[in-house]
């Protein structure tokens, strides 16, 4: 069974935070918060004009993770929705937020030319994430609301 984007993000978050000392009682909240923030940044980006292109450029390496607006958004979501509610201190908070570019940069390693057309494009991203097409992948990775928003935007409804 192929992994969904959410599964891949969770794996990358767990791997990236392995050497960071997170209080045991907050570890699940922190890891979940990082994963949710990153997935949320993809979801919000996908619904914006030009967002799918930004996702493609990030996941194919055309845009460095550190320079991507998706990374910036994930950091803002994590800071505003997770860190401000936990008393982790600024040093640990900065360490955790600083992992987001690494996590997002590692996601590109999962994207390959799956459709055999010789390049990595949006279709390959969707196929690499386990879907059989745009609708299935978007629905699996970001929920039904993003499918409605993306398709509605495509068809101007």
N, C-alpha and C positions, 0 to 999 in steps of 0.2 A: 504494500500500500504506500502510495506517495505521501509525503509530508505536506501539510498545508503551510501557508505563510506563517500562521500563528505558531505552529509546531516548530518551524525553523527558527523563528525569533526567540521562542522560549529556550531552545537549545543554545543559541548564541549568547543569550543573556546569562544562562547558567555557566557557560564556559568562561565568559568575560569576567564574571564576578567571583570566580573561584579563588582568587588571591586577595580579595577585599574582605576585611573583617566587618561583617554585618552582624549586629546583635541578633542572637538566635530567635528571639521573640518577634523580631520585625523582618526576618529574612524573606518569608513568603510574601509579605506586603511589598517589600522592595523589589523582589524579582518579578512579581506580578505587575507592579506599577511600571517597571521598565518595559516589560513586554507590552502592556496595554498602551503605554505612551508611544512606543514605536509603531504598533499596529494602528493606533489612532492617527498618527501622522500620515501613514499611507492612506488611510481611509479618507481623511480630510483632503489630502492632496489629490486623490483620484477624482474627487467631485469638483475640483476647480478647473477652469479653462487652462489647458496646457499641463495639467497635473499628471496625466498618464505619461506624457513625454518626460517629465521630471523623474518619475519613477523609473522609466526605462533607462534614462541616462545614469541614474544612481546605480541601478542593479547591473548595468552592463559596464560600469566603470568609466563612462564618459565624463561623469561629474564625480569628483572626489567626495567621499562621504563627509569630510570635514567642511566642505564648501557648499553642501547641498541644503536647500531650504527645508527639505524633509527632515534632515538631522536637527536643524535649528528648531523646527516645530516640535519634534520629539523631545528635545531638551526642555523647551518651554512647558510642554504638557506634563513632563515628569516633575519639573520644579514646582509648577503651580498646583498640580493635582495630587502629588504624592509627598514630595519633600517638605512642603510647608505644613503638612499635617503630622509629620514625624519629627521627633527631636533627635536628629542624627548628627547635628553640628555641621558647620560649613565645610570642614575639611572632608568628611566622609561624603557629604552631599556633592561636593565638587568632584570627588573621585568617581562617584557613581554616574553623575551627569557626563563626565569626561569619557566614560566607556561607550556612550551612545555612538559616536563616529566609528569606533572600532567594530561594534556590533553590526551597524549598518554596512560598513565596508566589507564585512565577512559574508553578508548575504549574497553578494555578487558571485561568489564561488559556486553557488548552486544553480546558476543560470547557464545553460548550454544551448547550442543550436539543435533544438528538438525537432523542428519541422523539415530539416534537411535543405533549406534554401541558401545555405552558405553564410548567413549572418545571424546575429542575435538581435531579435526584434521583440515587439510586445507579445506576439503570439508565442515565441519561445519562452518568455518570462512566464506567461500563463501556463504553458505546458510543463515547464520545469517545476511549477508549484503544485502540480498534481491534478490539474483540471483537464477536462477534455475539450474545453472551449471557454470563451470569455464569460458567459453566464455562469457556468459551473464553478469556475475558479474564483470569480469575484464574489459569488454567493458564499462559497466555502470560507474564503479568507477574511472577508470584511462584513459579512452579513447581508441580509436582504435589502436593507435600506440603501446601502451603497450601490447595489445592483440597480435599484429603482432610480437613484440619482444619476448614475452614469448613463444608463440606457435612456433615461428621460432627457439628459443633456445631449446625447447623441442624436436623438430623434426630435429634439426641441419640444418635448411635452412636459 
